[in-house]
Amino acid sequence: MTYKCRVCDSTKLVRLLDLGLQPLCNNFITREQLAIGEPKYPMVLFVCQDCYLVQLTESAPTHQMFENHPYLTGSTKALVRHFAELAKELSEKFLSPGDLVVDIGSNDGSFLKGYDQSRNRVLGIEACDQIAGIARQSGIPTITEFFEMKTAEAVIARYGHAKLITAAGVWFHIEDLHGATLAVARLLSEDGVFVVQAMYLGDVLKSDAYDSFYHEHLCLYSFGPLRALLERHGMQVFDVAHSSIHGGALTVYCSHTGARSVQASVRDLIEVEKRQGVYELSTYHAFTERVASKSRKLRVMIEQARQAGRTVWAYGAPAKSSTLLNFSGIGPDLIQQALEMNKLKCGKLMPGTHIPVVDEESLKGEKVDDIVLLSWNFRESLEPRARALLRPGGRVLVPVPDPVWV
């Protein structure tokens, strides 16, 4: 079968890494549902030789992934702080009183809560009705829809054009990238700004973060292909910045072509990517080899702990951990349970591995020998909480970038 690149339509795709049959990363199931089984889909990474987009060529059903999505932005305090700071920055730079702000993939409304609603109108667009309901209950107007042209037209008819549109951690989830980008261009006011924040491939390659790939992430962007996608549909990238959130992300600022002056940051990042080998196949083949080695190492380290009679828990049950655990073959025989703050995941089993997820608050003084920090990308804020659960002599295992006991 011939596949086309999701951005540039090239058929020159090179196979990089087969992560095997993987469950949907947010499909947390009950013990009763085990008898029914859970769907799994191939997860094979390819890179485009023309634009160097790293992507999955086969997609899991979109509605299965997002209509009952248990991810809650508000359960991660570091992310809430990040969005509050970004909303303040965007408001000061781009908004005037009365302007409309639209957040695509708005989840529980955490990002939109950072804006002054007495000054600006806000609107979330969220595909999962349960999560959208949480946002509405907290005072954030939210439409339950997938974002496409008909959604944009409906927003325009009711609210008018948006001065600011944001898409944080969502622009690699979208099956029809071209249709969604056209819909943004339609919804955005003439002097408006579209801000995309996305996990950055440059950081993924640097840290060997293979857990960044899962079915919801149909692609991961370096700057070049993301810029090419936007510019193909009349959007011009005028600024770009790097953030440490999620282990490394890009914040890309766009306008209608010619509406704003292009900053030096755009040219500078392309040059940095060239020097780092982002547009060379050898970079990706080396990444694949390192990932295979580190996955094996992670499993061996946990096996050795269990063989020594140590108890091992996980801290966090993020979407990214599904890929890491399933690819490495780590199940409840190695990790007895995963501690979570997100109530929608607690009391259920992790996808594929069926490791029980328990509410961190329910432990009531229980202690453990070792903890695997699956939410490693929030290590700074979560490691102290994990350490508080350790017995004397206990250890924390950070699985990425290189598995290490700390």
Contacts in CASP RR format, 6 or more apart in sequence:
PFRMAT RR
TARGET T0000
AUTHOR 0000-0000-0000
METHOD contacts of the structure
MODEL  1
MTYKCRVCDSTKLVRLLDLGLQPLCNNFITREQLAIGEPKYPMVLFVCQD
CYLVQLTESAPTHQMFENHPYLTGSTKALVRHFAELAKELSEKFLSPGDL
VVDIGSNDGSFLKGYDQSRNRVLGIEACDQIAGIARQSGIPTITEFFEMK
TAEAVIARYGHAKLITAAGVWFHIEDLHGATLAVARLLSEDGVFVVQAMY
LGDVLKSDAYDSFYHEHLCLYSFGPLRALLERHGMQVFDVAHSSIHGGAL
TVYCSHTGARSVQASVRDLIEVEKRQGVYELSTYHAFTERVASKSRKLRV
MIEQARQAGRTVWAYGAPAKSSTLLNFSGIGPDLIQQALEMNKLKCGKLM
PGTHIPVVDEESLKGEKVDDIVLLSWNFRESLEPRARALLRPGGRVLVPV
PDPVWV
2 11 0 8 1.000
3 11 0 8 1.000
3 13 0 8 1.000
3 46 0 8 1.000
3 57 0 8 1.000
4 10 0 8 1.000
4 11 0 8 1.000
4 13 0 8 1.000
5 11 0 8 1.000
5 12 0 8 1.000
5 13 0 8 1.000
5 48 0 8 1.000
5 50 0 8 1.000
5 51 0 8 1.000
5 53 0 8 1.000
5 55 0 8 1.000
6 53 0 8 1.000
6 55 0 8 1.000
6 177 0 8 1.000
6 218 0 8 1.000
6 219 0 8 1.000
7 48 0 8 1.000
7 51 0 8 1.000
7 53 0 8 1.000
7 177 0 8 1.000
7 219 0 8 1.000
7 225 0 8 1.000
7 228 0 8 1.000
7 229 0 8 1.000
7 232 0 8 1.000
8 48 0 8 1.000
8 50 0 8 1.000
8 51 0 8 1.000
8 53 0 8 1.000
8 225 0 8 1.000
8 228 0 8 1.000
10 48 0 8 1.000
10 49 0 8 1.000
10 50 0 8 1.000
10 51 0 8 1.000
12 48 0 8 1.000
12 49 0 8 1.000
12 50 0 8 1.000
13 46 0 8 1.000
13 47 0 8 1.000
13 48 0 8 1.000
13 49 0 8 1.000
13 55 0 8 1.000
13 57 0 8 1.000
14 46 0 8 1.000
14 47 0 8 1.000
14 48 0 8 1.000
14 49 0 8 1.000
14 281 0 8 1.000
14 284 0 8 1.000
15 44 0 8 1.000
15 45 0 8 1.000
15 46 0 8 1.000
16 45 0 8 1.000
16 46 0 8 1.000
16 47 0 8 1.000
16 54 0 8 1.000
16 284 0 8 1.000
16 285 0 8 1.000
16 287 0 8 1.000
16 288 0 8 1.000
17 44 0 8 1.000
17 45 0 8 1.000
17 210 0 8 1.000
17 213 0 8 1.000
17 287 0 8 1.000
17 288 0 8 1.000
17 291 0 8 1.000
17 292 0 8 1.000
18 42 0 8 1.000
18 43 0 8 1.000
18 44 0 8 1.000
18 45 0 8 1.000
19 43 0 8 1.000
19 44 0 8 1.000
19 45 0 8 1.000
19 210 0 8 1.000
19 213 0 8 1.000
19 323 0 8 1.000
19 326 0 8 1.000
19 327 0 8 1.000
20 42 0 8 1.000
20 43 0 8 1.000
20 44 0 8 1.000
20 326 0 8 1.000
20 327 0 8 1.000
21 40 0 8 1.000
21 41 0 8 1.000
21 42 0 8 1.000
21 43 0 8 1.000
22 40 0 8 1.000
22 41 0 8 1.000
22 42 0 8 1.000
22 43 0 8 1.000
22 214 0 8 1.000
22 215 0 8 1.000
22 322 0 8 1.000
22 323 0 8 1.000
22 326 0 8 1.000
22 327 0 8 1.000
23 38 0 8 1.000
23 39 0 8 1.000
23 40 0 8 1.000
23 322 0 8 1.000
23 326 0 8 1.000
23 351 0 8 1.000
23 352 0 8 1.000
24 38 0 8 1.000
24 39 0 8 1.000
24 41 0 8 1.000
24 60 0 8 1.000
24 64 0 8 1.000
24 65 0 8 1.000
24 215 0 8 1.000
24 216 0 8 1.000
24 322 0 8 1.000
24 351 0 8 1.000
25 214 0 8 1.000
25 215 0 8 1.000
25 216 0 8 1.000
25 319 0 8 1.000
25 320 0 8 1.000
25 322 0 8 1.000
25 323 0 8 1.000
25 351 0 8 1.000
26 65 0 8 1.000
26 69 0 8 1.000
26 70 0 8 1.000
26 71 0 8 1.000
26 216 0 8 1.000
26 319 0 8 1.000
26 322 0 8 1.000
26 351 0 8 1.000
27 38 0 8 1.000
27 39 0 8 1.000
27 64 0 8 1.000
27 351 0 8 1.000
28 70 0 8 1.000
28 317 0 8 1.000
28 344 0 8 1.000
28 345 0 8 1.000
28 348 0 8 1.000
28 349 0 8 1.000
28 350 0 8 1.000
28 351 0 8 1.000
28 357 0 8 1.000
29 37 0 8 1.000
29 38 0 8 1.000
29 348 0 8 1.000
29 349 0 8 1.000
29 351 0 8 1.000
29 354 0 8 1.000
30 347 0 8 1.000
30 348 0 8 1.000
30 349 0 8 1.000
31 349 0 8 1.000
34 349 0 8 1.000
34 354 0 8 1.000
38 351 0 8 1.000
38 352 0 8 1.000
39 60 0 8 1.000
39 64 0 8 1.000
40 352 0 8 1.000
41 58 0 8 1.000
41 60 0 8 1.000
41 215 0 8 1.000
42 58 0 8 1.000
43 56 0 8 1.000
43 213 0 8 1.000
43 214 0 8 1.000
43 215 0 8 1.000
43 323 0 8 1.000
44 56 0 8 1.000
44 57 0 8 1.000
44 58 0 8 1.000
45 54 0 8 1.000
45 55 0 8 1.000
45 56 0 8 1.000
45 213 0 8 1.000
46 54 0 8 1.000
46 55 0 8 1.000
46 56 0 8 1.000
46 57 0 8 1.000
47 53 0 8 1.000
47 54 0 8 1.000
47 55 0 8 1.000
47 281 0 8 1.000
47 284 0 8 1.000
48 54 0 8 1.000
48 55 0 8 1.000
48 225 0 8 1.000
49 281 0 8 1.000
51 224 0 8 1.000
51 225 0 8 1.000
51 228 0 8 1.000
52 222 0 8 1.000
52 224 0 8 1.000
52 225 0 8 1.000
52 278 0 8 1.000
52 279 0 8 1.000
53 219 0 8 1.000
53 221 0 8 1.000
53 222 0 8 1.000
53 225 0 8 1.000
54 201 0 8 1.000
54 219 0 8 1.000
54 220 0 8 1.000
54 222 0 8 1.000
54 284 0 8 1.000
55 218 0 8 1.000
55 219 0 8 1.000
55 220 0 8 1.000
56 213 0 8 1.000
56 215 0 8 1.000
56 217 0 8 1.000
56 218 0 8 1.000
56 219 0 8 1.000
59 175 0 8 1.000
59 215 0 8 1.000
59 218 0 8 1.000
60 215 0 8 1.000
62 146 0 8 1.000
62 175 0 8 1.000
65 173 0 8 1.000
65 215 0 8 1.000
65 216 0 8 1.000
66 127 0 8 1.000
66 128 0 8 1.000
66 146 0 8 1.000
66 173 0 8 1.000
66 216 0 8 1.000
67 127 0 8 1.000
67 128 0 8 1.000
67 129 0 8 1.000
68 128 0 8 1.000
68 130 0 8 1.000
69 127 0 8 1.000
69 128 0 8 1.000
69 130 0 8 1.000
69 131 0 8 1.000
70 342 0 8 1.000
70 344 0 8 1.000
70 345 0 8 1.000
71 107 0 8 1.000
71 131 0 8 1.000
71 319 0 8 1.000
71 342 0 8 1.000
72 107 0 8 1.000
72 108 0 8 1.000
72 131 0 8 1.000
72 134 0 8 1.000
72 342 0 8 1.000
72 344 0 8 1.000
73 79 0 8 1.000
73 80 0 8 1.000
73 83 0 8 1.000
73 107 0 8 1.000
73 108 0 8 1.000
73 109 0 8 1.000
73 110 0 8 1.000
73 111 0 8 1.000
74 80 0 8 1.000
74 107 0 8 1.000
74 108 0 8 1.000
74 110 0 8 1.000
75 341 0 8 1.000
75 342 0 8 1.000
76 375 0 8 1.000
76 378 0 8 1.000
77 381 0 8 1.000
78 245 0 8 1.000
78 378 0 8 1.000
78 380 0 8 1.000
78 381 0 8 1.000
79 110 0 8 1.000
79 245 0 8 1.000
79 378 0 8 1.000
80 110 0 8 1.000
82 243 0 8 1.000
82 245 0 8 1.000
83 110 0 8 1.000
83 111 0 8 1.000
83 113 0 8 1.000
83 114 0 8 1.000
83 168 0 8 1.000
84 113 0 8 1.000
84 114 0 8 1.000
86 111 0 8 1.000
86 168 0 8 1.000
86 197 0 8 1.000
86 251 0 8 1.000
87 111 0 8 1.000
87 112 0 8 1.000
87 113 0 8 1.000
87 114 0 8 1.000
87 115 0 8 1.000
88 114 0 8 1.000
90 164 0 8 1.000
90 166 0 8 1.000
90 193 0 8 1.000
90 195 0 8 1.000
91 114 0 8 1.000
91 115 0 8 1.000
91 116 0 8 1.000
91 119 0 8 1.000
91 120 0 8 1.000
94 163 0 8 1.000
94 164 0 8 1.000
94 192 0 8 1.000
94 193 0 8 1.000
95 101 0 8 1.000
95 115 0 8 1.000
95 119 0 8 1.000
95 120 0 8 1.000
95 163 0 8 1.000
95 164 0 8 1.000
96 163 0 8 1.000
97 119 0 8 1.000
97 120 0 8 1.000
98 119 0 8 1.000
98 120 0 8 1.000
98 121 0 8 1.000
99 120 0 8 1.000
99 121 0 8 1.000
99 162 0 8 1.000
99 163 0 8 1.000
99 164 0 8 1.000
100 120 0 8 1.000
100 121 0 8 1.000
100 122 0 8 1.000
100 123 0 8 1.000
100 159 0 8 1.000
100 160 0 8 1.000
100 161 0 8 1.000
100 162 0 8 1.000
100 163 0 8 1.000
100 164 0 8 1.000
101 112 0 8 1.000
101 115 0 8 1.000
101 120 0 8 1.000
101 121 0 8 1.000
101 122 0 8 1.000
101 123 0 8 1.000
101 162 0 8 1.000
101 163 0 8 1.000
101 164 0 8 1.000
101 165 0 8 1.000
101 166 0 8 1.000
102 122 0 8 1.000
102 123 0 8 1.000
102 124 0 8 1.000
102 125 0 8 1.000
102 155 0 8 1.000
102 162 0 8 1.000
102 164 0 8 1.000
102 165 0 8 1.000
102 166 0 8 1.000
102 187 0 8 1.000
103 109 0 8 1.000
103 111 0 8 1.000
103 112 0 8 1.000
103 122 0 8 1.000
103 123 0 8 1.000
103 124 0 8 1.000
103 125 0 8 1.000
103 165 0 8 1.000
103 166 0 8 1.000
103 167 0 8 1.000
103 168 0 8 1.000
104 124 0 8 1.000
104 125 0 8 1.000
104 147 0 8 1.000
104 165 0 8 1.000
104 166 0 8 1.000
104 167 0 8 1.000
104 170 0 8 1.000
104 180 0 8 1.000
104 184 0 8 1.000
105 124 0 8 1.000
105 125 0 8 1.000
105 126 0 8 1.000
105 127 0 8 1.000
105 147 0 8 1.000
105 167 0 8 1.000
105 168 0 8 1.000
105 170 0 8 1.000
106 112 0 8 1.000
106 124 0 8 1.000
106 125 0 8 1.000
106 126 0 8 1.000
106 132 0 8 1.000
106 135 0 8 1.000
106 140 0 8 1.000
106 142 0 8 1.000
107 126 0 8 1.000
107 131 0 8 1.000
107 135 0 8 1.000
108 131 0 8 1.000
108 134 0 8 1.000
108 135 0 8 1.000
108 138 0 8 1.000
109 124 0 8 1.000
109 126 0 8 1.000
109 134 0 8 1.000
109 135 0 8 1.000
109 138 0 8 1.000
109 140 0 8 1.000
109 142 0 8 1.000
111 166 0 8 1.000
111 168 0 8 1.000
112 122 0 8 1.000
112 123 0 8 1.000
112 124 0 8 1.000
112 135 0 8 1.000
112 140 0 8 1.000
113 138 0 8 1.000
113 140 0 8 1.000
115 122 0 8 1.000
121 159 0 8 1.000
122 140 0 8 1.000
122 141 0 8 1.000
123 141 0 8 1.000
123 142 0 8 1.000
123 143 0 8 1.000
123 155 0 8 1.000
123 159 0 8 1.000
123 162 0 8 1.000
124 132 0 8 1.000
124 135 0 8 1.000
124 140 0 8 1.000
124 141 0 8 1.000
124 142 0 8 1.000
124 143 0 8 1.000
125 142 0 8 1.000
125 143 0 8 1.000
125 145 0 8 1.000
125 147 0 8 1.000
125 151 0 8 1.000
125 155 0 8 1.000
126 132 0 8 1.000
126 135 0 8 1.000
126 142 0 8 1.000
126 143 0 8 1.000
126 144 0 8 1.000
126 145 0 8 1.000
127 144 0 8 1.000
127 145 0 8 1.000
127 146 0 8 1.000
128 144 0 8 1.000
129 144 0 8 1.000
132 142 0 8 1.000
132 143 0 8 1.000
132 144 0 8 1.000
133 142 0 8 1.000
133 144 0 8 1.000
135 142 0 8 1.000
136 142 0 8 1.000
143 151 0 8 1.000
143 154 0 8 1.000
143 155 0 8 1.000
145 151 0 8 1.000
145 154 0 8 1.000
147 174 0 8 1.000
147 180 0 8 1.000
147 183 0 8 1.000
148 176 0 8 1.000
148 179 0 8 1.000
148 180 0 8 1.000
148 183 0 8 1.000
149 179 0 8 1.000
149 182 0 8 1.000
149 183 0 8 1.000
149 186 0 8 1.000
151 183 0 8 1.000
152 183 0 8 1.000
152 184 0 8 1.000
152 186 0 8 1.000
152 187 0 8 1.000
153 186 0 8 1.000
155 162 0 8 1.000
155 187 0 8 1.000
156 186 0 8 1.000
156 187 0 8 1.000
161 187 0 8 1.000
161 188 0 8 1.000
161 189 0 8 1.000
161 190 0 8 1.000
162 187 0 8 1.000
162 188 0 8 1.000
162 189 0 8 1.000
162 192 0 8 1.000
163 189 0 8 1.000
163 191 0 8 1.000
163 192 0 8 1.000
163 193 0 8 1.000
164 192 0 8 1.000
164 193 0 8 1.000
164 194 0 8 1.000
164 195 0 8 1.000
165 184 0 8 1.000
165 187 0 8 1.000
165 188 0 8 1.000
165 192 0 8 1.000
165 193 0 8 1.000
165 194 0 8 1.000
165 195 0 8 1.000
166 194 0 8 1.000
166 195 0 8 1.000
166 196 0 8 1.000
166 197 0 8 1.000
167 184 0 8 1.000
167 194 0 8 1.000
167 195 0 8 1.000
167 196 0 8 1.000
167 197 0 8 1.000
168 195 0 8 1.000
168 196 0 8 1.000
168 197 0 8 1.000
169 197 0 8 1.000
169 198 0 8 1.000
169 199 0 8 1.000
169 246 0 8 1.000
169 249 0 8 1.000
171 177 0 8 1.000
171 180 0 8 1.000
171 196 0 8 1.000
171 198 0 8 1.000
171 221 0 8 1.000
171 226 0 8 1.000
172 198 0 8 1.000
172 199 0 8 1.000
172 217 0 8 1.000
172 218 0 8 1.000
172 219 0 8 1.000
172 220 0 8 1.000
172 221 0 8 1.000
173 216 0 8 1.000
173 217 0 8 1.000
173 218 0 8 1.000
174 180 0 8 1.000
174 218 0 8 1.000
175 218 0 8 1.000
177 219 0 8 1.000
177 229 0 8 1.000
178 229 0 8 1.000
178 232 0 8 1.000
178 233 0 8 1.000
179 233 0 8 1.000
181 229 0 8 1.000
181 230 0 8 1.000
181 232 0 8 1.000
181 233 0 8 1.000
181 235 0 8 1.000
182 233 0 8 1.000
184 194 0 8 1.000
184 235 0 8 1.000
185 233 0 8 1.000
185 234 0 8 1.000
185 235 0 8 1.000
185 256 0 8 1.000
188 194 0 8 1.000
188 255 0 8 1.000
188 256 0 8 1.000
190 256 0 8 1.000
190 259 0 8 1.000
191 255 0 8 1.000
191 259 0 8 1.000
192 255 0 8 1.000
192 256 0 8 1.000
192 259 0 8 1.000
193 253 0 8 1.000
193 254 0 8 1.000
193 255 0 8 1.000
193 260 0 8 1.000
194 230 0 8 1.000
194 235 0 8 1.000
194 253 0 8 1.000
194 254 0 8 1.000
194 255 0 8 1.000
195 251 0 8 1.000
195 252 0 8 1.000
195 253 0 8 1.000
195 254 0 8 1.000
196 226 0 8 1.000
196 230 0 8 1.000
196 250 0 8 1.000
196 251 0 8 1.000
196 252 0 8 1.000
196 254 0 8 1.000
197 243 0 8 1.000
197 245 0 8 1.000
197 249 0 8 1.000
197 250 0 8 1.000
197 251 0 8 1.000
197 252 0 8 1.000
198 220 0 8 1.000
198 221 0 8 1.000
198 226 0 8 1.000
198 249 0 8 1.000
198 250 0 8 1.000
198 252 0 8 1.000
199 212 0 8 1.000
199 217 0 8 1.000
199 220 0 8 1.000
199 221 0 8 1.000
199 246 0 8 1.000
199 247 0 8 1.000
199 248 0 8 1.000
199 249 0 8 1.000
200 220 0 8 1.000
200 221 0 8 1.000
200 222 0 8 1.000
200 242 0 8 1.000
200 248 0 8 1.000
200 249 0 8 1.000
200 250 0 8 1.000
201 220 0 8 1.000
201 221 0 8 1.000
201 222 0 8 1.000
201 278 0 8 1.000
202 222 0 8 1.000
202 273 0 8 1.000
202 276 0 8 1.000
202 278 0 8 1.000
203 209 0 8 1.000
203 247 0 8 1.000
203 248 0 8 1.000
203 249 0 8 1.000
204 212 0 8 1.000
204 220 0 8 1.000
205 276 0 8 1.000
205 278 0 8 1.000
205 283 0 8 1.000
205 284 0 8 1.000
205 287 0 8 1.000
206 401 0 8 1.000
207 247 0 8 1.000
207 400 0 8 1.000
207 401 0 8 1.000
208 287 0 8 1.000
208 290 0 8 1.000
208 291 0 8 1.000
208 294 0 8 1.000
208 400 0 8 1.000
208 401 0 8 1.000
208 402 0 8 1.000
209 247 0 8 1.000
209 320 0 8 1.000
209 377 0 8 1.000
209 400 0 8 1.000
209 401 0 8 1.000
210 291 0 8 1.000
210 294 0 8 1.000
210 295 0 8 1.000
210 323 0 8 1.000
210 324 0 8 1.000
210 327 0 8 1.000
211 320 0 8 1.000
211 321 0 8 1.000
211 323 0 8 1.000
211 324 0 8 1.000
211 399 0 8 1.000
211 400 0 8 1.000
212 220 0 8 1.000
212 320 0 8 1.000
212 323 0 8 1.000
213 220 0 8 1.000
213 323 0 8 1.000
214 319 0 8 1.000
214 320 0 8 1.000
214 322 0 8 1.000
214 323 0 8 1.000
216 319 0 8 1.000
219 225 0 8 1.000
221 250 0 8 1.000
222 273 0 8 1.000
222 278 0 8 1.000
222 279 0 8 1.000
223 240 0 8 1.000
223 250 0 8 1.000
223 252 0 8 1.000
223 269 0 8 1.000
223 270 0 8 1.000
223 273 0 8 1.000
224 270 0 8 1.000
224 273 0 8 1.000
226 250 0 8 1.000
226 252 0 8 1.000
227 237 0 8 1.000
227 252 0 8 1.000
227 266 0 8 1.000
230 236 0 8 1.000
230 237 0 8 1.000
230 252 0 8 1.000
230 254 0 8 1.000
231 237 0 8 1.000
231 257 0 8 1.000
234 256 0 8 1.000
234 257 0 8 1.000
235 254 0 8 1.000
235 255 0 8 1.000
235 256 0 8 1.000
235 257 0 8 1.000
236 254 0 8 1.000
236 255 0 8 1.000
236 256 0 8 1.000
236 257 0 8 1.000
236 258 0 8 1.000
236 259 0 8 1.000
236 260 0 8 1.000
236 262 0 8 1.000
237 252 0 8 1.000
237 253 0 8 1.000
237 254 0 8 1.000
237 262 0 8 1.000
237 266 0 8 1.000
238 253 0 8 1.000
238 254 0 8 1.000
238 255 0 8 1.000
238 260 0 8 1.000
238 261 0 8 1.000
238 262 0 8 1.000
238 263 0 8 1.000
238 266 0 8 1.000
239 252 0 8 1.000
239 253 0 8 1.000
239 262 0 8 1.000
239 263 0 8 1.000
239 265 0 8 1.000
239 266 0 8 1.000
240 250 0 8 1.000
240 251 0 8 1.000
240 252 0 8 1.000
240 253 0 8 1.000
240 263 0 8 1.000
240 265 0 8 1.000
240 266 0 8 1.000
240 269 0 8 1.000
241 250 0 8 1.000
241 251 0 8 1.000
241 253 0 8 1.000
241 265 0 8 1.000
242 248 0 8 1.000
242 249 0 8 1.000
242 250 0 8 1.000
242 251 0 8 1.000
243 249 0 8 1.000
243 250 0 8 1.000
243 251 0 8 1.000
246 377 0 8 1.000
247 377 0 8 1.000
248 377 0 8 1.000
273 279 0 8 1.000
276 283 0 8 1.000
277 283 0 8 1.000
294 400 0 8 1.000
294 402 0 8 1.000
294 403 0 8 1.000
295 324 0 8 1.000
295 327 0 8 1.000
295 328 0 8 1.000
296 328 0 8 1.000
297 402 0 8 1.000
297 403 0 8 1.000
298 324 0 8 1.000
298 328 0 8 1.000
298 330 0 8 1.000
298 397 0 8 1.000
298 399 0 8 1.000
298 403 0 8 1.000
299 328 0 8 1.000
299 329 0 8 1.000
299 330 0 8 1.000
299 334 0 8 1.000
301 397 0 8 1.000
301 403 0 8 1.000
301 405 0 8 1.000
302 312 0 8 1.000
302 330 0 8 1.000
302 334 0 8 1.000
302 335 0 8 1.000
302 372 0 8 1.000
302 397 0 8 1.000
303 334 0 8 1.000
305 312 0 8 1.000
305 369 0 8 1.000
305 370 0 8 1.000
306 312 0 8 1.000
306 333 0 8 1.000
306 334 0 8 1.000
309 369 0 8 1.000
310 369 0 8 1.000
310 370 0 8 1.000
311 336 0 8 1.000
311 368 0 8 1.000
311 369 0 8 1.000
311 370 0 8 1.000
312 334 0 8 1.000
312 335 0 8 1.000
312 336 0 8 1.000
312 368 0 8 1.000
312 369 0 8 1.000
312 370 0 8 1.000
312 371 0 8 1.000
312 372 0 8 1.000
313 335 0 8 1.000
313 336 0 8 1.000
313 337 0 8 1.000
313 338 0 8 1.000
313 339 0 8 1.000
313 368 0 8 1.000
313 370 0 8 1.000
313 371 0 8 1.000
313 372 0 8 1.000
313 389 0 8 1.000
314 321 0 8 1.000
314 335 0 8 1.000
314 337 0 8 1.000
314 338 0 8 1.000
314 339 0 8 1.000
314 355 0 8 1.000
314 371 0 8 1.000
314 372 0 8 1.000
314 373 0 8 1.000
314 374 0 8 1.000
315 338 0 8 1.000
315 339 0 8 1.000
315 371 0 8 1.000
315 372 0 8 1.000
315 373 0 8 1.000
315 374 0 8 1.000
315 375 0 8 1.000
315 382 0 8 1.000
315 385 0 8 1.000
315 386 0 8 1.000
315 389 0 8 1.000
315 396 0 8 1.000
316 338 0 8 1.000
316 339 0 8 1.000
316 340 0 8 1.000
316 341 0 8 1.000
316 373 0 8 1.000
316 374 0 8 1.000
316 375 0 8 1.000
316 382 0 8 1.000
317 338 0 8 1.000
317 340 0 8 1.000
317 342 0 8 1.000
317 345 0 8 1.000
317 350 0 8 1.000
317 355 0 8 1.000
317 357 0 8 1.000
317 374 0 8 1.000
318 374 0 8 1.000
318 375 0 8 1.000
320 374 0 8 1.000
320 377 0 8 1.000
321 338 0 8 1.000
321 350 0 8 1.000
321 374 0 8 1.000
321 375 0 8 1.000
322 350 0 8 1.000
322 351 0 8 1.000
322 352 0 8 1.000
322 353 0 8 1.000
324 330 0 8 1.000
324 374 0 8 1.000
324 399 0 8 1.000
324 400 0 8 1.000
325 331 0 8 1.000
325 335 0 8 1.000
325 350 0 8 1.000
325 352 0 8 1.000
325 353 0 8 1.000
325 355 0 8 1.000
325 374 0 8 1.000
326 351 0 8 1.000
326 352 0 8 1.000
326 353 0 8 1.000
329 353 0 8 1.000
330 353 0 8 1.000
331 353 0 8 1.000
331 354 0 8 1.000
331 355 0 8 1.000
332 353 0 8 1.000
332 354 0 8 1.000
332 355 0 8 1.000
332 356 0 8 1.000
335 353 0 8 1.000
335 355 0 8 1.000
335 372 0 8 1.000
336 355 0 8 1.000
336 356 0 8 1.000
337 355 0 8 1.000
337 356 0 8 1.000
337 357 0 8 1.000
337 358 0 8 1.000
338 350 0 8 1.000
338 355 0 8 1.000
338 356 0 8 1.000
338 357 0 8 1.000
338 358 0 8 1.000
338 374 0 8 1.000
339 357 0 8 1.000
339 358 0 8 1.000
339 359 0 8 1.000
339 360 0 8 1.000
339 363 0 8 1.000
339 389 0 8 1.000
340 346 0 8 1.000
340 357 0 8 1.000
340 358 0 8 1.000
340 359 0 8 1.000
340 360 0 8 1.000
341 359 0 8 1.000
341 360 0 8 1.000
341 361 0 8 1.000
343 359 0 8 1.000
345 357 0 8 1.000
346 357 0 8 1.000
346 358 0 8 1.000
346 359 0 8 1.000
346 362 0 8 1.000
347 356 0 8 1.000
347 357 0 8 1.000
347 358 0 8 1.000
347 359 0 8 1.000
348 356 0 8 1.000
348 357 0 8 1.000
349 355 0 8 1.000
349 356 0 8 1.000
349 357 0 8 1.000
350 356 0 8 1.000
350 357 0 8 1.000
360 385 0 8 1.000
363 389 0 8 1.000
366 389 0 8 1.000
367 389 0 8 1.000
367 390 0 8 1.000
367 391 0 8 1.000
368 389 0 8 1.000
368 390 0 8 1.000
368 391 0 8 1.000
368 394 0 8 1.000
369 390 0 8 1.000
369 391 0 8 1.000
369 393 0 8 1.000
369 394 0 8 1.000
369 395 0 8 1.000
370 390 0 8 1.000
370 394 0 8 1.000
370 395 0 8 1.000
370 396 0 8 1.000
370 397 0 8 1.000
370 405 0 8 1.000
371 386 0 8 1.000
371 387 0 8 1.000
371 389 0 8 1.000
371 390 0 8 1.000
371 395 0 8 1.000
371 396 0 8 1.000
371 397 0 8 1.000
372 396 0 8 1.000
372 397 0 8 1.000
372 399 0 8 1.000
373 379 0 8 1.000
373 382 0 8 1.000
373 383 0 8 1.000
373 386 0 8 1.000
373 396 0 8 1.000
373 397 0 8 1.000
373 398 0 8 1.000
373 399 0 8 1.000
374 399 0 8 1.000
375 382 0 8 1.000
376 398 0 8 1.000
376 399 0 8 1.000
376 400 0 8 1.000
377 400 0 8 1.000
379 398 0 8 1.000
383 396 0 8 1.000
383 398 0 8 1.000
383 406 0 8 1.000
386 396 0 8 1.000
387 396 0 8 1.000
390 396 0 8 1.000
395 405 0 8 1.000
395 406 0 8 1.000
396 405 0 8 1.000
396 406 0 8 1.000
397 403 0 8 1.000
397 404 0 8 1.000
397 405 0 8 1.000
397 406 0 8 1.000
398 404 0 8 1.000
398 406 0 8 1.000
END
